[in-house]
Amino acid sequence: MVKKNNEYDIEIIDNGIEGEGIAKIEDVTIFIPKAIKGEKVRIKILKVNKSICFAKLLKIYEKSEYRIEEDCDTYLKCGGCNFRHIDYQYSLEMKRKNVETTLRKSLKREMNINTVIGMDEPFYYRNKLQYPVGIGTNGETIMGVFANRSHRIIETHHCKIQNKKCQKVANDVFDFIKAHNISGYNEEKRSGLVRHIIVRIGIKTNEIMLTLVLNDWKLSHQEELVKYITQLNPEVKTIVKNLNSKNTNVILGQENKVIYGDGYIFDYLKDKKFKISPMSFYQVNPIQTVKLYDKAVEFAGLTGNETIFDLYCGIGTIGIFASDKAKYLYGIETIPQAIEDAKQNAKLNGIENAEFFVGDVENVLQKFLEEKHIKPDVVFVDPPRKGCDRTAIETLLEVKPQKIVYVSCNPATLARDLAVFEEKYEIKDFAICDMFPGTSHVECCALMTLKDNL
C-alpha cells in the first residue's frame, strides 16, 4: 500500500492535463507536479485517496531532455504558470496530446490534430495584469499573485508573462500605496481598502488603463495618485475606481467611477480598432488572438454572401474581424456593457452590416430566429469556460447552419459539446492556438459542417 509521507523512487510514465507527471505504484496512480515523462525521480507522498495519490518531487535522478532551467523566482509557489520547466516546443506537443486525449474520451474515437499555432516570442504577452493587494504575515501590505489553489498572496514585482509596461505601472501604484499608508485588503476580516490593481494595455496603441478595485469608494490621496502615476507613466490614459465590497472570489464589482481620462482605451487587431472598458472581455494575448481569428475566418470559408451569427460575442471581436468577408453579422452577448462596446466598435470601424443584441444566447437566439426568420449560413461560437448552453446547441441543431466555427478556451467542455453537435455535424478541421505560453491552458478552434443528408 502507498502511504502518506513515504518516499519512493519511480519513473514518470506520462504527463497530465495540467502538465503534472504521472507514475504508477502497483495499481495506484501518482500525480507529481513539475515532473516530466521519462524522468526517474524520488517523490514523497503528500495525499492518499482510494486509487490516486498526490506527491512532491524531491530529487531527479535522470532528467528529461525537454527539461529547461526555471526562469522565475516564484515559479514553485505561484499558481499562474505550470510549464516553465518544459522546453516550449515540447510544451506545444504536450498540449496537442492532451487535447487529443480529451477529444477521444468524449467522441469515442481517435482524432489527430495537425495544426498547432505556437508563439514566436512566448514571453511578456499578457495585455491584462491583475495583482491582488493584501496583508502579509507580518501585517505589512503586499502585492503579487495568489499561490496555487489558495488566496495566499505571493509577492511579485516581475512576471515572465505580464506586459513589462503593465508591471511598471502596477509597481508604481504599489509604491504609492505603501508610501501613503493606504491599506491592502484583509480577506478574513473583510477590511482594508485596495483589493486588486488591474492594468490593461493596448499592444498596438500603447494606451494603458489602470483600474483600482476597492472595498470602499473613499480613496485617500486620490488626486496625488493620479498625478504621480500619469507623470511617471504618460501611457496611462485613464484611471478607474471599481467598488467590490462583497465577500466573493470575483475580482470586479459592478460599479465604476472614472477619476482620470475617459474610462476606456483602444487597441487594434490587424486593421480593426476596439474600445476596451474596465468590464470588457478582450483576449489577453492579442498577438495570438490575430492568429486564432485568422484561423477561425479561414475555417468559415466566407465568400461575402453569408449571413453570420457571432454567439457569446463579447465586445464583437470575432464578428467584426470577419465582417468584411460576410453579407451581414448578428452578435449576441449577455453583458450589456459588452454589447454597447460591440456597437461602438462596429461604428469605429465603419461597419454597417452588423447588429448586436443583449441577453442569454439560448433565449435571444431562439426569439431572434422566430421573429426575424433569418437563417445563418455560418455561426461563430466563443462561449465561456462552461461551454455552450444546451438549449443554444439544440436551437442550432434545429436551425442547421451550414457551418459552425467553435472557439474554446476549455477543451473539456468543447469536446462535450462537439459530441452533441455530431448528431447532425461532421468535424472537418481542428486547430490549437497557444494563447497562454508557460501555462497548461490552450485555445482551440473547431470547424463543423452540416452532414450531407440533412
N, C-alpha and C positions, 0 to 999 in steps of 0.2 A: 504494500500500500504506500502511495505517495503521502508524505506527512509534511505538515506546515513546519517551516524553519529548517527542514532538511536540505542538504546541498547535494547536487548531482552533476556528473559530467555527462553531457549529451551532445547530439548532433542536431542542428536545425534542419528540418526537412522541408519547410515551406515558409511563406510569409502570408499574413492575413490581410484583410481589407484595410486596416489602419497601419500596415507596414510591420506589425509585430511578428517576431519569429514564432514558428510553431514546431513543437517537438512532441515525441511520444515516449512515455514510460509505461511499459506494458500496454494497457488499453486506455490509458489516461492521456488526454490532450493537454499540453502545457503551452501557455502563451507567454512570450518573453519579449517585452518592448526593447527596441534598439538592436535586436539580433537579426542576422541576415541568413537566408537559406544557404546551406553548405558549410556554415561555420561550426566548429567544435568548441564548446563553451562549458563553463561551470555556472550553475544557477542556484539560487536559493528560493525555495517555495514560500510565497507570501500568503496565498489564499487557496483553500482546497474546497471544491464543490464536488458533486457526485461523480461527474465524468470529465470535468475540466479543472485545471489549476492555473493560477497566475504566479509568475516567478520574476525574480530580479536577476539581471545579468551581472555576474560577479567578475568573470575572467574569460578572455578569449584565447583559446589555445591555437586555433587555426583561423585566420581572418579570411573573409570573402575577398575576392579580387575587386569587388564592387564597393567595398567599404572605403570611405574617404574621411579625412580629418574634419571633425566638427568645427564649424566656423562661428559659433555663437556661444557667448558666456552663459546664457540662461537656458540653453537647449535642453538640458536634462531636467529642468524644473518647469519650463513653460508648456502650456497646452496648445500653443499655436502651430508649431511645425513638428512633424514626426518622421521626416525623410532627410534630414540634414546630414545624416551619416552615410547616405547612399549616393553613389555616382548618379548624376542627373539623367543620363541616357538610360541607365538601368532602371531608374525610378519610373520612367515612362513605360518601360516594358512591364514592370510590376503593375502599374495602373491598367494597362491593356489586359493583362491576365486577370486581374481582379474583376474588371467589368465583364469580361467573357464568362467568368465563373458565375457572376451574379445573373447574367442573362440565361445561362444554361439551366440554373435552378428554377427560374420562372417559366421559360419557354420549353423546357424538357427536351432540348436538343443543343447540339454544338453550334456556336456562331462565331466565326472568325472576324476580327476587326483589323482591317488593313490600314486604316487612316488614323494616325496618332499625331496630333499637331503640338509640337513642343515649342518652347520659348527660347529665342536666341540668347538672351541675357536674363536668366531666371533669378534676378535679384532686384530688390527695391521697387517692386512692381505695383504694390497696393496704392491706390489713389485715395483710400479712406483709412484713417488711423482712429482707433477707439481705445483710449487708455483709461482704465478705472483709476480713481483717486480715492485713497482710503487712509487707514491708520495702521502704522507698523507695530511691531511687538513692543517697542519702547515708547509708544504713544506719539511718535513723530508722523507727520503727513508724508505719504509715499504715493508714487505714481508708477504704473507699469502694466503688466498683463496678468491675467488670472493663471494660477498654477493649474496643471492638468486635473480636470474633474473636481475643481474646488473654486471657492471665491477668495482664496488667499492670494494676495497680490505679490507678484514677483517684480521687484524694482527693475525697470527697464528704461534706458535712455537711448539705446541704439538697437535697431532690429533689421535683419537682413532682407526682410520682405516689405518693409514700410518705405514709402517715398521719403527721401532724405529731407526735403523741404518741410514735409509734414512733421517729421520728427523734430526738426529745429523749432518749429512753431510750438509744438507740444512742450518741449523742454523750456522754452522761453516763458510760456504760460505757467508752468510748474514753478520756475524760479520766482516769478512774481507772486504766486500764491504763498510760497514759503516766506518770502521777504516781508509780506504784509500780513502774515499770520491768519490767512484765510483757511478755514478748516476743511479737511477732507471728510468724506462720508464714513460714518461708523455704521456698518450694516447691522450689527447686533442691537445697537441702541437706537438705530434709525435717526441719528443725529449728525450734525456736521453739514457743510454746505455743498461742496463740489463732489459730484458723483462720477462724472466722466468728462474727459477732454476729447472732443471729436474734431479732427482736421481733415478736410477734403480738398483735393486739388484737381483742377482741370489740366490734364497732362499736356494738351496742345496749347492751352491759353495761359498756363501758369497762374491762373486765378485761384486763390485759396479762400475757403470758408471755414471759420472757427465756430464751433458750437460748444457751449458750456452747459452741461446737464447739471441742474442744481436741485437741491432739496427745498429751496425757498427762493422767491424772486429777489430777495434783498442781497445784492452783491456789493459788498463794501469796496471802495476804491475803484468803482466801475470805470469812470472816465479816465483815471490814471492807467488802468489796464489797457483800455482801447488805445490810448496814446502810445504806451510802451510797446505794445505788440505791433502796431502798424508802423511805427518808426523803425523798429528792428526788422520788420518783415513787410515791405511795401507790397508784396504779392497778396497780402491779406486784403480782400476786397469787401468782406462782410463778416460781422461777428453777431452771433445769435445766442440768446439765453433760452434754454429749454427747461421747463418745470417737470420734474418727476419726483413726487413726494410719496409715491406708493411703495409698499413692500413687495417688490417684484424683481424678476430677473431681466425684464425688458429694459433696454437701455434708455430709450427715448420716451418722454411723456408726450401728451397730445398738444400742449400749448407752447408756442414760441413767441419771443419778443426780440425784435431786431434792435440792437444797440449801436450798430455801425454798418453803413452801406445799405444795400437793397435787400439783403436776405437771401441772395442766391448768387451762383457763379455759372459760368458757361464752360463747355468743353466740346470737342469735335470728335466724331467717329468718321474717319475719312473726310468727306466734304459736308457731312451733316452736323449741324450745330444743335446742342442740347442744353437746356436750362436745368440746373441742379439746385434744389432747395434742401433744407435740412431733413425732410421726411422722404425725399426721393430715393427710389431704388435705382441704382446705376452700377453696372458691373464694376468690380473693384480692380480689374486688370484690363484697362482699355486696349492695350496692345494686342492681347489675346482675344479680346471681345471682337475686334475687327476681323480676325481670322475665323472666329466661330460664326459670326454673322455672314461672312462671305460664304462659308460652307453651307449654312442654312439656306441662303438665297440660291446657291448653286443646286442644292438638293431640290428646291422648289421648281427649278426649270422654268421661270417666268418668261413669258413672251410679250407682255404688255396688254394682253387681252383678259387677264384673270381678275376675278374678284377675290380678294384675300381677307381672311379674318386673323387678327392678332389677339389671341386669348391670353389673359394674365399679362397684359401689355405693359404694365408699369407706366413709365413716362413716354412710352411709344417707341422705344429704341429699335426693336426688330422690324416693326411695321414701317416706320419711317425710313429705315435703312433699305427696305425692299420696295418702297412706294414708287420709285422711278420706273420700276420694271412691271408694275401692276396697273390694271384699269382702275380699281377702286379698293380702298382699305377701310376696314372697320375694326376698331380696337375696343376691348372690354377689360376693365380692371376694377377691383373692389375699393381701392383707396381714392377718395375724391380728389385730394391734392395731386395725386399722380395723374389723374385724368386731366385736371386743369393744366398741369405741366405738359402733358402729351399734346393738348390742343395748342398751347403756346409754342411748343417745339415744332408742330406742323406749320404754324404761321411763320416762325423764324426761318424755316427752310423753303418758304413759298409753296408749300404743298397744299393743293386744293382738292385732291382726290382722296380725302381721308375724313372720317368721323370717329369720335371716341365717346364711349358710354361707360358710366359708372354703375357698379353693382356686382353681386356674386356672378361669376361666369355662368354657372349652371342655370341660374334664373334668367339673367339678361339674354343669354344666347337663345333659350327657348322662346322667350317673348319676342325677341328681335326677329327670329325666323318666321314666327307665326304672323306677326303684324306687317313686316316688310316683304315677306315672301321672296327673300333673296337667298339663293343657294351659293355658298362659297365654292370656288374651284380649288383653292389652296388654303389650308389653315395652319398657322404657326401657333404652337402652344409652348409656353415657358413658365410652368407653374412653380410655386414654392416647393420646398423640400418634401412636403407631404404628398406631392403629385397632383394629378388631375382629380377633381371631384367625379365620383362615379356617374352622377346624373349628367354631367357635361360629356363624359365619354359616351354614354348611351344616346345622348342627343346627336353627337357627331356620327355615331353608327347608324342612326336613323336618317340623318341628312345625307350622308355618304359623299363628302367632298372627294374629288379625285385624288388629292394628295394631302397628307398631314405631315408636317415637319415638327418633330417633338424635341425641344431643347430642355435639358435637365441638368441640375446640379446634384442629383441624388440617383445613382444607378439602380438602387434597390426599388424605389417607387417607380422609376422609369420602366424597369423590367416587369414589375407587377402590372402596370398599365398596358404595356405592349402585349402582354398575354391576353388581355381583354380585347384589345383592338384587333387581334389576329382572327377574330370571328369573321371579319369582313376585309381585313387589310393584310397585305404582304409587306414585310420589312425588306426594303430594296437596298438600303445603304445605311451605313453607320460610321460615325466618326467620334473620336475622343479629342478634346482640346484641353491642354493642360493650363487651366486658368489659375491654378494655385500651386506653383512650384514650391518644393520644400515641404509640402503637406500631402496627406493621403487623398485629399479631395480632388475631384475632376469633373469637368463639364462634358456632357455627351450630346450628340445630335443624331436623331434617327429619322430616316425617310420612310414613310409608309405610303403605299399606293393601293387604291381600291382593287380588289380581285376582279378578274376579267368577267366573271359570270354574274356580277352584281350591278 
